[in-house]
């Protein structure tokens, strides 16, 4: 499991949360 991948997923989730 990559930390960079985690950061990427978290960033995308944050963007979706902002839209919701």
Secondary structure, DSSP 4 states (H G I P E B T S, - for coil): --HHHHHHHHHHHHHHHHH-
